[in-house]
Amino acid sequence: MLTLTGELVYLRALEPEDLDFLFEVENKEDLWEVSATSYPFSRYILKQYLENSHKDIYEVKQLRLVICTIAGDTVGFIDIFDFDPKNRRAALGIVIFHEKNRKKGYGTEALELICKYCFTHLGLHQVYAHVGEDNTTSKILFEKAGFELIANKKDWNLVNGEYKAELTYQLIN
């Protein structure tokens, strides 16, 4: 069973050639809220990250994959992080970077593929995601994929001087 290839997208490992796209994504201030980032990353730091991206998920407790269209265009990233093999769970994060690539089914299929990968190859029992209360697109994405809203953490994140709630979505295999 193929777990990383769908009809619209496939997921692949990071390559050195992804440096420019990674730099663009990681340094887009609009995304810092969802990635809990508060400062820009240098090309040097991101190059080191790419050079170490081959390390085993069991060692580094995270895995970032590139979302590519079947035609080979890079459209985003999907992450497994807070990997906990003992309790067989992990958090997921996803970004489809350019607006022109959104609402085409790429995110939906990438999320389905990563869940299948987590359950099939990593033997996970559950995956979960943290979503900002005003991130309607992500809420719809995770609900469409069968994730259940299990928590509403009020005043969880301070964003531009205002506290916002964070929602937790969970999918149990």
PyMOL commands that set and color helices and strands:
alter all, ss='L'
color gray80, all
select helices_A, chain A and resi 16-26+29-35+43-51+57-60+99-101+106-120+136-144
alter helices_A, ss='H'
color red, helices_A
select strands_A, chain A and resi 9-13+63-69+74-84+89-96+126-132+148-159+162-172
alter strands_A, ss='S'
color yellow, strands_A
deselect
rebuild
show_as cartoon
